[in-house]
C-alpha cells in the first residue's frame, strides 16, 4: 500500500493554514498541523480528523530553534519523512504606522517570524524534503511583497505602505529564488504563493477573499507535478511580478 504524502504546514491551527490543511487532507494527503500553541494545534487536528482527514499536531515555534529541531526529529521518526513544507505562519506588527514612525522592534519581530523563522524551518526540514521523490516547498508570500506592485502608485496594493510586513514578504520572495537556484538540479520545487487579500485575523478580517479561495494557490503549488515550475511567484491566476 502506497504511503500518503506527508505535508507540514506552519501556523496551521487557523486561517489560510487550516483551510490549506483541510483541502490537502481531502485530497488524501497526511497533514501535520504546525502550531506554537499545543491546545489550539491539537484542537485543529482533532477537528480535521472528525472530517476523515489524516491530521496530526506538531508543536512548532518559528522563533525557537529547539522547537524546530524537535519537530524535524518527530517527523522523521513518526512519519518516516516529509514531502511538502508550506511556510504559512506569519505576523504583521506596527499597524498602519508610517515607515518613518514604525518602531524598530516591530520591524525586527516581524522579520523574526516571517523571514528568519521561515528560513530556520526550511533548513531544518530540507534533509527530509530532499529524500522525497517529489519534495515541494511553498512559501506563502503576498502581493504586498511585490516591488512591482508597491512601486506603482496606481496599483491597489500601493495604498498599504507597510514597511514591516511588505519588506518581510519581499525578503521571503528572494529566499524562494535563491533556494530554488540551489536545488534546481533536484526534484525539489520551491515557489512563493500569493493568496490574495483574504479575510483573516492578520488583517482584522477586512480581506475580500475567503480562506477557501486563499488556500487554492498553496494547494496547487504543493501538488505540482514533475513538470511544474520552481523559483516562481504565483497566485491562482498565474505569475505575480516580483
C-alpha positions as a Markdown table, in Angstrom:
| # | Residue | x | y | z |
|---|---|---|---|---|
| 1 | Unk | 0.0 | 0.0 | 0.0 |
| 2 | Unk | 1.4 | 3.4 | -1.0 |
| 3 | Unk | 2.1 | 5.7 | 1.9 |
| 4 | Unk | 0.3 | 9.1 | 1.8 |
| 5 | Unk | 2.2 | 12.2 | 1.0 |
| 6 | Unk | 3.1 | 14.0 | 4.3 |
| 7 | Unk | 2.6 | 17.8 | 4.4 |
| 8 | Unk | 3.8 | 20.1 | 7.2 |
| 9 | Unk | 2.0 | 23.5 | 7.4 |
| 10 | Unk | 3.3 | 26.1 | 9.8 |
| 11 | Unk | 0.7 | 28.3 | 11.5 |
| 12 | Unk | -2.0 | 25.8 | 10.5 |
| 13 | Unk | -4.3 | 26.0 | 13.5 |
| 14 | Unk | -6.4 | 28.8 | 11.9 |
| 15 | Unk | -7.0 | 30.9 | 8.8 |
| 16 | Unk | -5.4 | 30.0 | 5.5 |
| 17 | Unk | -3.1 | 27.4 | 7.0 |
| 18 | Unk | -6.0 | 25.5 | 8.5 |
| 19 | Unk | -8.0 | 25.6 | 5.3 |
| 20 | Unk | -5.0 | 24.5 | 3.3 |
| 21 | Unk | -4.7 | 21.5 | 5.6 |
| 22 | Unk | -8.3 | 20.8 | 5.1 |
| 23 | Unk | -8.1 | 20.9 | 1.3 |
| 24 | Unk | -4.9 | 18.9 | 1.1 |
| 25 | Unk | -6.3 | 16.4 | 3.6 |
| 26 | Unk | -9.4 | 16.0 | 1.5 |
| 27 | Unk | -7.2 | 15.0 | -1.4 |
| 28 | Unk | -5.7 | 12.2 | 0.7 |
| 29 | Unk | -2.6 | 13.8 | 2.0 |
| 30 | Unk | -1.5 | 13.4 | 5.6 |
| 31 | Unk | -1.3 | 16.9 | 7.1 |
| 32 | Unk | 0.8 | 17.9 | 10.1 |
| 33 | Unk | -0.6 | 20.9 | 11.8 |
| 34 | Unk | 2.3 | 23.1 | 12.9 |
| 35 | Unk | 1.4 | 25.4 | 15.8 |
| 36 | Unk | 3.1 | 27.2 | 18.7 |
| 37 | Unk | 0.1 | 26.6 | 21.0 |
| 38 | Unk | -0.5 | 22.9 | 21.8 |
| 39 | Unk | -4.1 | 23.3 | 22.7 |
| 40 | Unk | -5.1 | 25.2 | 19.6 |
| 41 | Unk | -3.0 | 22.9 | 17.4 |
| 42 | Unk | -4.4 | 19.8 | 18.9 |
| 43 | Unk | -8.0 | 21.1 | 18.6 |
| 44 | Unk | -7.4 | 22.0 | 14.9 |
| 45 | Unk | -6.0 | 18.5 | 14.2 |
| 46 | Unk | -9.0 | 16.9 | 16.0 |
| 47 | Unk | -11.5 | 19.0 | 14.0 |
| 48 | Unk | -9.9 | 17.8 | 10.7 |
| 49 | Unk | -9.8 | 14.2 | 12.0 |
| 50 | Unk | -13.5 | 14.4 | 12.5 |
| 51 | Unk | -13.8 | 15.2 | 8.8 |
| 52 | Unk | -12.0 | 12.0 | 8.0 |
| 53 | Unk | -8.6 | 13.7 | 7.3 |
| 54 | Unk | -5.3 | 12.3 | 8.5 |
| 55 | Unk | -4.3 | 15.2 | 10.6 |
| 56 | Unk | -1.7 | 15.4 | 13.4 |
| 57 | Unk | -0.5 | 18.2 | 15.7 |
| 58 | Unk | 3.2 | 19.2 | 15.6 |
| 59 | Unk | 4.5 | 21.7 | 18.1 |
| 60 | Unk | 6.4 | 24.3 | 16.2 |
| 61 | Unk | 7.5 | 27.8 | 17.3 |
| 62 | Unk | 9.3 | 29.6 | 14.5 |
| 63 | Unk | 11.3 | 31.7 | 17.0 |
| 64 | Unk | 12.5 | 28.6 | 18.9 |
| 65 | Unk | 15.3 | 26.7 | 17.3 |
| 66 | Unk | 14.9 | 23.8 | 19.7 |
| 67 | Unk | 11.2 | 23.5 | 18.8 |
| 68 | Unk | 12.1 | 23.5 | 15.1 |
| 69 | Unk | 14.7 | 20.8 | 15.6 |
| 70 | Unk | 12.4 | 18.7 | 17.7 |
| 71 | Unk | 9.7 | 18.9 | 15.1 |
| 72 | Unk | 12.1 | 17.7 | 12.4 |
| 73 | Unk | 13.1 | 14.8 | 14.6 |
| 74 | Unk | 9.5 | 13.9 | 15.3 |
| 75 | Unk | 8.6 | 13.9 | 11.6 |
| 76 | Unk | 11.5 | 11.7 | 10.7 |
| 77 | Unk | 10.7 | 9.2 | 13.4 |
| 78 | Unk | 7.0 | 9.1 | 13.4 |
| 79 | Unk | 6.1 | 9.8 | 9.8 |
| 80 | Unk | 9.3 | 8.5 | 8.1 |
| 81 | Unk | 9.9 | 11.6 | 6.1 |
| 82 | Unk | 8.3 | 14.8 | 4.7 |
| 83 | Unk | 7.2 | 15.5 | 1.2 |
| 84 | Unk | 5.8 | 19.1 | 1.4 |
| 85 | Unk | 6.6 | 22.1 | 3.5 |
| 86 | Unk | 4.2 | 25.0 | 3.5 |
| 87 | Unk | 5.7 | 28.0 | 5.2 |
| 88 | Unk | 2.4 | 29.7 | 6.1 |
| 89 | Unk | 2.9 | 31.2 | 9.6 |
| 90 | Unk | 3.3 | 35.0 | 9.6 |
| 91 | Unk | 2.6 | 38.1 | 11.6 |
| 92 | Unk | 2.2 | 41.8 | 10.9 |
| 93 | Unk | 3.2 | 44.3 | 13.6 |
| 94 | Unk | 3.1 | 48.1 | 13.7 |
| 95 | Unk | -0.4 | 48.6 | 12.4 |
| 96 | Unk | -0.7 | 51.3 | 9.8 |
| 97 | Unk | 2.3 | 53.2 | 11.1 |
| 98 | Unk | 4.2 | 55.2 | 8.5 |
| 99 | Unk | 7.6 | 53.7 | 7.7 |
| 100 | Unk | 9.4 | 56.6 | 9.4 |
| 101 | Unk | 7.3 | 56.0 | 12.6 |
| 102 | Unk | 7.4 | 52.2 | 12.8 |
| 103 | Unk | 9.2 | 51.0 | 16.0 |
| 104 | Unk | 12.3 | 49.1 | 15.0 |
| 105 | Unk | 11.3 | 46.4 | 17.4 |
| 106 | Unk | 8.2 | 45.8 | 15.4 |
| 107 | Unk | 10.2 | 45.5 | 12.3 |
| 108 | Unk | 12.6 | 43.1 | 13.9 |
| 109 | Unk | 9.9 | 40.9 | 15.4 |
| 110 | Unk | 8.0 | 40.7 | 12.0 |
| 111 | Unk | 11.2 | 39.6 | 10.3 |
| 112 | Unk | 12.0 | 37.1 | 13.1 |
| 113 | Unk | 8.8 | 35.2 | 12.3 |
| 114 | Unk | 8.1 | 35.9 | 8.6 |
| 115 | Unk | 11.7 | 35.7 | 7.3 |
| 116 | Unk | 14.2 | 34.2 | 9.8 |
| 117 | Unk | 11.6 | 31.7 | 11.1 |
| 118 | Unk | 10.7 | 30.6 | 7.6 |
| 119 | Unk | 14.4 | 30.1 | 6.8 |
| 120 | Unk | 15.0 | 28.2 | 10.0 |
| 121 | Unk | 12.2 | 25.8 | 9.4 |
| 122 | Unk | 13.2 | 25.3 | 5.8 |
| 123 | Unk | 16.7 | 24.5 | 6.7 |
| 124 | Unk | 15.6 | 22.0 | 9.4 |
| 125 | Unk | 13.2 | 20.2 | 7.0 |
| 126 | Unk | 15.5 | 20.2 | 3.9 |
| 127 | Unk | 17.2 | 16.8 | 4.7 |
| 128 | Unk | 13.7 | 15.2 | 4.8 |
| 129 | Unk | 12.4 | 17.0 | 1.7 |
| 130 | Unk | 15.4 | 16.1 | -0.3 |
| 131 | Unk | 14.8 | 12.4 | 0.4 |
| 132 | Unk | 11.3 | 12.7 | -1.1 |
| 133 | Unk | 10.9 | 11.8 | -4.7 |
| 134 | Unk | 8.8 | 14.9 | -5.2 |
| 135 | Unk | 9.6 | 17.4 | -2.5 |
| 136 | Unk | 7.8 | 20.7 | -2.5 |
| 137 | Unk | 8.3 | 23.9 | -0.6 |
| 138 | Unk | 5.6 | 26.6 | -0.7 |
| 139 | Unk | 6.5 | 30.0 | 0.8 |
| 140 | Unk | 3.2 | 31.9 | 1.5 |
| 141 | Unk | 4.0 | 35.4 | 0.4 |
| 142 | Unk | 1.7 | 38.3 | -0.6 |
| 143 | Unk | 1.1 | 40.6 | -3.4 |
| 144 | Unk | 2.2 | 43.2 | -0.8 |
| 145 | Unk | 5.7 | 41.8 | -1.1 |
| 146 | Unk | 5.8 | 42.6 | -4.8 |
| 147 | Unk | 8.2 | 45.5 | -5.6 |
| 148 | Unk | 6.4 | 46.0 | -8.9 |
| 149 | Unk | 3.0 | 46.5 | -7.2 |
| 150 | Unk | 4.4 | 48.7 | -4.4 |
| 151 | Unk | 6.2 | 51.0 | -6.8 |
| 152 | Unk | 3.1 | 51.5 | -9.0 |
| 153 | Unk | 1.1 | 54.4 | -7.5 |
| 154 | Unk | -1.9 | 53.3 | -9.4 |
| 155 | Unk | -1.9 | 49.7 | -8.1 |
| 156 | Unk | -4.4 | 48.8 | -5.4 |
| 157 | Unk | -1.6 | 47.4 | -3.2 |
| 158 | Unk | 0.3 | 50.8 | -3.2 |
| 159 | Unk | -2.1 | 52.2 | -0.6 |
| 160 | Unk | -0.8 | 49.6 | 2.0 |
| 161 | Unk | 2.6 | 51.2 | 2.8 |
| 162 | Unk | 3.5 | 48.7 | 5.5 |
| 163 | Unk | 7.3 | 48.6 | 5.9 |
| 164 | Unk | 7.5 | 45.6 | 8.2 |
| 165 | Unk | 5.1 | 43.2 | 6.6 |
| 166 | Unk | 5.7 | 44.2 | 3.0 |
| 167 | Unk | 9.5 | 44.1 | 3.2 |
| 168 | Unk | 9.4 | 40.7 | 5.1 |
| 169 | Unk | 7.4 | 39.2 | 2.3 |
| 170 | Unk | 9.8 | 40.7 | -0.3 |
| 171 | Unk | 12.6 | 39.0 | 1.6 |
| 172 | Unk | 10.7 | 35.7 | 1.5 |
| 173 | Unk | 10.4 | 36.0 | -2.2 |
| 174 | Unk | 14.2 | 36.4 | -2.5 |
| 175 | Unk | 14.7 | 33.4 | -0.4 |
| 176 | Unk | 12.4 | 31.4 | -2.8 |
| 177 | Unk | 14.6 | 32.5 | -5.7 |
| 178 | Unk | 17.9 | 31.7 | -4.0 |
| 179 | Unk | 16.8 | 28.3 | -2.6 |
| 180 | Unk | 15.3 | 27.3 | -5.9 |
| 181 | Unk | 18.5 | 28.1 | -7.7 |
| 182 | Unk | 20.5 | 26.0 | -5.2 |
| 183 | Unk | 18.3 | 22.9 | -5.7 |
| 184 | Unk | 17.4 | 23.4 | -9.4 |
| 185 | Unk | 19.1 | 20.0 | -10.2 |
| 186 | Unk | 17.0 | 18.0 | -7.7 |
| 187 | Unk | 13.3 | 17.0 | -7.8 |
| 188 | Unk | 12.6 | 19.7 | -5.1 |
| 189 | Unk | 10.4 | 22.6 | -6.3 |
| 190 | Unk | 10.3 | 25.8 | -4.3 |
| 191 | Unk | 7.8 | 28.6 | -5.0 |
| 192 | Unk | 6.1 | 31.6 | -3.5 |
| 193 | Unk | 2.3 | 31.8 | -3.3 |
| 194 | Unk | 0.1 | 34.8 | -3.1 |
| 195 | Unk | -3.3 | 34.0 | -1.5 |
| 196 | Unk | -4.7 | 37.5 | -2.3 |
| 197 | Unk | -6.4 | 39.8 | 0.2 |
| 198 | Unk | -8.0 | 37.1 | 2.4 |
| 199 | Unk | -10.1 | 37.7 | 5.5 |
| 200 | Unk | -8.0 | 36.5 | 8.4 |
| 201 | Unk | -7.1 | 37.8 | 11.9 |
| 202 | Unk | -3.9 | 39.1 | 10.4 |
| 203 | Unk | -5.9 | 42.0 | 8.8 |
| 204 | Unk | -8.8 | 42.1 | 11.2 |
| 205 | Unk | -10.9 | 40.1 | 8.8 |
| 206 | Unk | -11.0 | 43.0 | 6.4 |
| 207 | Unk | -9.9 | 40.9 | 3.4 |
| 208 | Unk | -12.3 | 40.5 | 0.5 |
| 209 | Unk | -11.5 | 36.8 | -0.2 |
| 210 | Unk | -12.4 | 33.7 | 1.8 |
| 211 | Unk | -9.9 | 31.3 | 3.2 |
| 212 | Unk | -11.2 | 28.7 | 0.8 |
| 213 | Unk | -10.1 | 31.0 | -2.0 |
| 214 | Unk | -6.8 | 32.0 | -0.3 |
| 215 | Unk | -5.8 | 28.4 | 0.2 |
| 216 | Unk | -6.1 | 27.4 | -3.5 |
| 217 | Unk | -2.6 | 28.6 | -4.6 |
| 218 | Unk | -0.9 | 26.8 | -1.7 |
| 219 | Unk | -2.7 | 23.6 | -2.6 |
| 220 | Unk | -1.7 | 24.0 | -6.3 |
| 221 | Unk | 1.9 | 24.6 | -5.6 |
| 222 | Unk | 2.1 | 21.8 | -3.0 |
| 223 | Unk | 0.8 | 19.3 | -5.6 |
| 224 | Unk | 2.9 | 20.3 | -8.7 |
| 225 | Unk | 3.8 | 17.5 | -11.0 |
| 226 | Unk | 7.4 | 16.9 | -12.2 |
| 227 | Unk | 7.0 | 19.4 | -15.0 |
| 228 | Unk | 5.9 | 22.2 | -12.7 |
| 229 | Unk | 7.8 | 25.4 | -12.1 |
| 230 | Unk | 10.3 | 26.2 | -9.4 |
| 231 | Unk | 11.6 | 29.6 | -8.2 |
| 232 | Unk | 8.4 | 31.5 | -9.2 |
| 233 | Unk | 5.8 | 33.7 | -7.6 |
| 234 | Unk | 2.2 | 32.8 | -8.3 |
| 235 | Unk | -1.4 | 33.4 | -7.4 |
| 236 | Unk | -4.3 | 31.3 | -8.7 |
| 237 | Unk | -4.4 | 33.3 | -11.9 |
| 238 | Unk | -0.7 | 32.8 | -12.8 |
| 239 | Unk | 2.6 | 34.6 | -12.3 |
| 240 | Unk | 2.9 | 37.5 | -10.0 |
| 241 | Unk | 5.6 | 40.1 | -10.7 |
| 242 | Unk | 8.4 | 40.3 | -8.2 |
